[in-house]
Amino acid sequence: MIDVTKTAGDFCAVFGIEVPIVQAGMAFASEAELAAAVTNAGGLGSIGTGGIMGSRELRRNIQEVKQAVGDRPFAVNIVIPTGGDDDAAFGQIDLARKHIDVCIEEGVRILTTALGDPRPLIPELKRHGIKVIPTVGKLRQALNCAQAGADAVAVQGHEAGGHIGPNSLLYVGPAAARSLGIPVLFAGCMTTSAHIRAALDLGAAGAWVGTRFAASLESCSHENYKQRLIDAGEGATTVTRAMTGKANRGLRNAFTERWEGRDAEILPFPEQAAEHYWRSRAGVYEGDVDEGFMPASDSCALIDEVLPAAEIVTRLMNGAGVEGR
């Protein structure tokens, strides 16, 4: 029997938070206001760079969060390039370097990473006292990151929103929790307190929550996107490579349906992203629900209202059967 209270409590103590809820760094949805709200509620809030946020904008967001939360820790999510270059639509090599430099200069204490291999960066970040939480989709990736010095790993299931890995969370989450000597966060459909309870029962040290926070008052997501999340029912999401060339789960719409059955026409990353990454901003931030792309996990069908981020944290923890530190 896993002592989930101890596991979650240890994670909270190491990262300086009160409850084992980590807000995903979501492009065009999670900026300073959301990151600060989750952090002040006792979780770990995160600024999402999306691999496209300008370095000045990132610095401004960091400074706004610091003003709002005082000494509480928060995170910045960095997109690590995977095959892109400095002409890429997102995840540019030079921009990722600038993001890291800004975080070091501003004293950010926690970085989360997306898409690419963070291992070459971990020694430098650790020298600056920065804790690192990579997101991965495979057990081997989780093991590699742990061996390279990551402080925790977020293991993402195929049912999650946005860029996803190939495995079900019910397999890869417990497999990582059993195999790693560092905290493992479960990512994908962490939408209700029952999901949090189940994750902790299966060995998670905490939950990585994205879609539920996209439908929060403090999210900078467009109201059209938030409403689509509330209105979503069973089968509302689909997995497509049409936006970036990598598997992405989002809400079905005219854009995703137009690419169904046309996999052979989809370019590899980053060429496909160069043509279509604009759709992420269009869907999430500008509210184009037909031609934009709107990331969403399968459990978006369980979201029925937009709530303040602090209330989401409270509801996720109520009934989860575990107390923070």
C-alpha positions as CSV (number, residue, x, y, z in Angstrom):
1,M,0.0,0.0,0.0
2,I,1.5,3.3,-1.1
3,D,1.7,6.0,1.6
4,V,0.2,8.7,-0.6
5,T,0.1,11.3,2.1
6,K,3.8,11.0,2.7
7,T,4.6,11.0,-1.0
8,A,2.5,14.2,-1.7
9,G,3.8,15.8,1.5
10,D,7.4,15.2,0.5
11,F,6.8,16.7,-2.9
12,C,5.2,19.8,-1.4
13,A,8.0,20.2,1.1
14,V,10.7,19.9,-1.6
15,F,9.1,22.4,-3.9
16,G,7.9,24.8,-1.2
17,I,4.2,24.5,-1.9
18,E,1.2,23.6,0.2
19,V,-0.9,21.3,-2.0
20,P,0.3,18.9,-4.7
21,I,-1.3,20.7,-7.6
22,V,0.9,21.9,-10.5
23,Q,-0.6,24.1,-13.1
24,A,0.5,23.3,-16.6
25,G,2.3,26.1,-18.5
26,M,-0.2,26.6,-21.3
27,A,0.6,28.7,-24.4
28,F,-1.7,31.8,-24.6
29,A,-3.6,30.7,-21.6
30,S,-1.4,30.8,-18.5
31,E,0.4,34.1,-17.9
32,A,1.0,36.1,-14.7
33,E,-2.5,36.3,-13.4
34,L,-3.2,32.6,-13.5
35,A,0.2,31.6,-12.3
36,A,-0.1,34.0,-9.4
37,A,-3.6,32.8,-8.5
38,V,-2.6,29.1,-8.4
39,T,0.5,29.9,-6.4
40,N,-1.4,32.0,-3.9
41,A,-3.9,29.2,-3.5
42,G,-1.0,26.9,-2.4
43,G,-0.2,25.1,-5.6
44,L,2.6,25.6,-8.1
45,G,1.5,28.2,-10.7
46,S,3.3,28.4,-14.0
47,I,3.9,30.9,-16.8
48,G,3.6,29.3,-20.2
49,T,6.0,30.6,-22.8
50,G,4.6,28.3,-25.5
51,G,7.9,28.5,-27.2
52,I,6.9,31.8,-28.7
53,M,6.6,34.4,-25.9
54,G,9.1,37.2,-26.3
55,S,11.9,37.5,-23.7
56,R,10.8,40.9,-22.6
57,E,7.2,39.7,-22.2
58,L,8.5,36.8,-20.1
59,R,10.4,39.1,-17.9
60,R,7.4,41.3,-17.4
61,N,5.2,38.2,-16.5
62,I,7.8,36.9,-14.0
63,Q,8.0,40.3,-12.3
64,E,4.2,40.6,-12.1
65,V,4.0,37.1,-10.5
66,K,6.8,38.0,-8.0
67,Q,4.9,41.1,-7.0
68,A,1.7,39.1,-6.5
69,V,3.0,36.1,-4.6
70,G,6.0,37.4,-2.6
71,D,8.4,34.7,-1.7
72,R,6.2,31.8,-2.8
73,P,7.8,29.7,-5.6
74,F,6.3,29.5,-9.1
75,A,7.4,28.0,-12.3
76,V,8.1,28.9,-15.9
77,N,7.5,26.4,-18.7
78,I,10.1,26.4,-21.4
79,V,9.7,24.7,-24.8
80,I,12.9,22.8,-25.7
81,P,13.4,22.7,-29.5
82,T,13.2,19.3,-31.2
83,G,14.4,19.6,-34.7
84,G,13.6,23.3,-35.1
85,D,15.9,26.2,-35.9
86,D,15.6,29.9,-35.5
87,D,13.2,30.2,-38.4
88,A,10.8,27.8,-36.6
89,A,7.3,28.9,-35.8
90,F,7.8,28.1,-32.2
91,G,10.5,26.5,-30.0
92,Q,13.3,28.5,-31.6
93,I,16.7,27.5,-30.3
94,D,17.8,31.1,-29.6
95,L,14.5,32.0,-28.0
96,A,14.7,29.0,-25.6
97,R,18.2,30.2,-24.6
98,K,16.9,33.7,-24.0
99,H,14.0,32.3,-21.9
100,I,16.4,30.4,-19.7
101,D,18.7,33.4,-19.3
102,V,15.7,35.6,-18.2
103,C,14.7,32.9,-15.7
104,I,18.2,32.8,-14.2
105,E,18.5,36.6,-14.0
106,E,15.0,36.9,-12.4
107,G,15.7,34.2,-9.8
108,V,13.0,31.8,-10.9
109,R,13.3,28.7,-8.8
110,I,11.5,26.1,-10.8
111,L,11.4,25.4,-14.6
112,T,9.2,22.9,-16.3
113,T,10.0,21.8,-19.8
114,A,8.0,20.6,-22.8
115,L,8.6,18.6,-26.0
116,G,12.3,18.3,-26.3
117,D,15.1,16.6,-24.3
118,P,16.0,18.8,-21.3
119,R,19.0,16.7,-20.1
120,P,21.7,19.0,-21.6
121,L,20.3,21.9,-19.7
122,I,19.9,20.3,-16.3
123,P,23.5,20.7,-15.0
124,E,23.4,24.4,-15.7
125,L,20.0,25.0,-14.2
126,K,21.0,23.0,-11.1
127,R,24.1,25.2,-10.7
128,H,21.8,28.2,-10.4
129,G,19.7,26.4,-7.8
130,I,16.8,25.9,-10.2
131,K,14.6,22.8,-9.8
132,V,13.6,21.1,-13.1
133,I,10.4,19.2,-13.9
134,P,10.4,17.8,-17.4
135,T,7.1,16.6,-19.1
136,V,7.5,13.2,-20.8
137,G,5.2,10.6,-22.4
138,K,7.3,7.5,-22.1
139,L,8.8,5.5,-19.2
140,R,12.3,5.6,-20.8
141,Q,12.2,9.3,-21.1
142,A,11.2,9.6,-17.4
143,L,14.1,7.4,-16.4
144,N,16.5,9.3,-18.5
145,C,15.4,12.6,-17.0
146,A,15.6,11.3,-13.5
147,Q,19.1,9.9,-14.1
148,A,20.2,13.3,-15.5
149,G,19.2,15.1,-12.3
150,A,15.6,16.2,-12.7
151,D,13.9,17.0,-9.4
152,A,10.5,15.6,-10.5
153,V,8.9,14.3,-13.7
154,A,5.4,15.0,-15.1
155,V,4.3,11.9,-17.0
156,Q,1.7,12.7,-19.5
157,G,-0.9,10.3,-20.8
158,H,-2.3,10.1,-24.4
159,E,-5.6,11.4,-23.0
160,A,-4.1,14.7,-22.0
161,G,-4.6,18.0,-23.9
162,G,-2.0,19.6,-26.2
163,H,1.1,17.7,-27.3
164,I,0.9,14.2,-26.0
165,G,2.8,10.9,-25.8
166,P,1.7,7.5,-27.0
167,N,0.8,5.8,-23.7
168,S,-2.2,5.7,-21.5
169,L,-1.6,7.5,-18.2
170,L,-3.0,4.4,-16.4
171,Y,0.1,2.5,-17.6
172,V,2.9,5.1,-17.8
173,G,2.1,6.9,-14.6
174,P,2.2,4.0,-12.2
175,A,5.2,2.5,-14.2
176,A,7.1,5.7,-13.7
177,A,6.1,6.0,-10.0
178,R,7.3,2.5,-9.4
179,S,10.6,2.9,-11.3
180,L,11.8,6.4,-10.4
181,G,13.4,7.6,-7.2
182,I,12.0,11.2,-7.6
183,P,8.4,12.5,-7.4
184,V,6.2,11.7,-10.4
185,L,3.3,13.9,-11.4
186,F,0.4,12.5,-13.3
187,A,-0.7,14.6,-16.3
188,G,-3.8,14.1,-18.3
189,C,-7.5,14.3,-17.3
190,M,-6.7,15.6,-13.8
191,T,-10.0,17.5,-13.7
192,T,-11.8,16.5,-10.5
193,S,-10.9,15.5,-6.9
194,A,-11.6,11.9,-7.8
195,H,-8.9,12.1,-10.5
196,I,-6.4,13.5,-7.9
197,R,-7.3,10.8,-5.4
198,A,-6.8,8.1,-8.1
199,A,-3.5,9.5,-9.1
200,L,-2.2,9.6,-5.6
201,D,-3.5,6.0,-5.0
202,L,-1.5,4.9,-8.0
203,G,1.7,6.4,-6.7
204,A,1.7,10.0,-8.0
205,A,3.3,12.7,-5.8
206,G,1.0,15.3,-7.3
207,A,-1.1,16.2,-10.3
208,W,-0.3,18.3,-13.3
209,V,-3.4,20.2,-14.3
210,G,-3.9,22.0,-17.6
211,T,-7.4,22.0,-19.2
212,R,-9.3,22.6,-15.9
213,F,-7.2,25.8,-15.3
214,A,-7.7,26.9,-19.0
215,A,-11.4,27.3,-17.9
216,S,-10.6,29.5,-15.0
217,L,-11.4,33.2,-14.5
218,E,-7.7,34.1,-14.4
219,S,-6.8,32.2,-17.6
220,C,-6.1,34.6,-20.5
221,S,-7.9,32.2,-22.8
222,H,-10.7,33.7,-24.9
223,E,-14.2,33.4,-23.6
224,N,-15.2,31.5,-26.7
225,Y,-12.6,28.8,-25.9
226,K,-13.7,28.6,-22.3
227,Q,-17.3,28.2,-23.4
228,R,-16.4,25.4,-25.8
229,L,-14.7,23.6,-22.9
230,I,-17.9,24.0,-20.8
231,D,-20.1,22.8,-23.6
232,A,-17.9,19.9,-24.5
233,G,-19.4,16.4,-24.2
234,E,-18.2,12.9,-24.8
235,G,-16.1,12.7,-28.0
236,A,-15.4,16.4,-28.1
237,T,-11.7,16.0,-28.6
238,T,-9.5,14.5,-31.3
239,V,-5.8,13.8,-31.8
240,T,-4.3,15.5,-34.8
241,R,-0.8,16.2,-36.2
242,A,-2.1,18.9,-38.4
243,M,-1.1,21.9,-36.3
244,T,2.6,21.1,-35.6
245,G,3.4,17.7,-37.1
246,K,3.3,16.2,-33.6
247,A,0.4,14.5,-32.0
248,N,-1.9,17.1,-30.4
249,R,-5.2,16.6,-28.6
250,G,-7.7,19.4,-28.9
251,L,-11.4,20.2,-29.4
252,R,-12.9,19.0,-32.7
253,N,-13.7,21.8,-35.1
254,A,-13.6,22.7,-38.8
255,F,-9.8,22.8,-38.8
256,T,-9.3,19.3,-37.3
257,E,-12.1,17.7,-39.3
258,R,-10.7,19.0,-42.6
259,W,-7.5,17.1,-41.9
260,E,-9.1,13.8,-41.0
261,G,-7.9,11.0,-43.3
262,R,-5.1,13.2,-44.7
263,D,-2.2,12.1,-42.6
264,A,0.0,11.5,-45.6
265,E,-0.3,15.2,-46.5
266,I,0.9,16.4,-43.0
267,L,4.4,17.7,-43.0
268,P,6.9,16.7,-40.3
269,F,7.7,19.0,-37.4
270,P,8.7,21.8,-37.7
271,E,7.5,22.3,-41.3
272,Q,3.9,21.7,-40.4
273,A,4.2,24.1,-37.4
274,A,5.6,26.8,-39.7
275,E,2.3,26.8,-41.6
276,H,-0.2,26.2,-38.8
277,Y,1.1,27.2,-35.3
278,W,-0.7,30.5,-35.6
279,R,-3.9,28.5,-35.0
280,S,-2.9,28.0,-31.4
281,R,-3.1,31.7,-30.7
282,A,-6.2,32.0,-32.9
283,G,-8.1,29.4,-31.0
284,V,-6.9,29.9,-27.4
285,Y,-6.3,33.6,-27.2
286,E,-8.4,35.1,-30.1
287,G,-11.4,32.8,-29.8
288,D,-11.6,31.5,-33.4
289,V,-13.4,28.2,-32.5
290,D,-13.6,27.1,-36.2
291,E,-10.1,27.6,-37.6
292,G,-8.0,27.9,-34.4
293,F,-6.6,25.0,-32.4
294,M,-7.9,24.6,-28.8
295,P,-6.0,22.1,-26.6
296,A,-8.2,20.0,-24.4
297,S,-8.0,16.7,-22.4
298,D,-10.6,14.0,-22.8
299,S,-12.1,14.9,-19.4
300,C,-13.0,18.4,-20.6
301,A,-16.5,16.9,-20.7
302,L,-16.5,17.0,-16.9
303,I,-16.0,20.8,-16.8
304,D,-19.3,22.6,-16.4
305,E,-18.3,26.1,-15.3
306,V,-15.6,28.7,-15.2
307,L,-14.3,29.2,-11.7
308,P,-11.6,31.2,-9.9
309,A,-8.3,29.3,-9.9
310,A,-8.2,29.3,-6.1
311,E,-11.6,27.6,-6.0
312,I,-10.4,25.0,-8.6
313,V,-7.5,24.2,-6.3
314,T,-9.8,23.9,-3.3
315,R,-12.2,21.6,-5.2
316,L,-9.5,19.4,-6.6
317,M,-8.1,18.9,-3.1
318,N,-11.5,18.5,-1.3
319,G,-12.2,14.8,-1.2
320,A,-8.8,13.8,-2.6
321,G,-7.9,12.4,0.9
322,V,-4.5,14.0,1.2
323,E,-3.3,17.1,2.9
324,G,-0.4,19.3,1.8
325,R,2.3,20.3,4.2
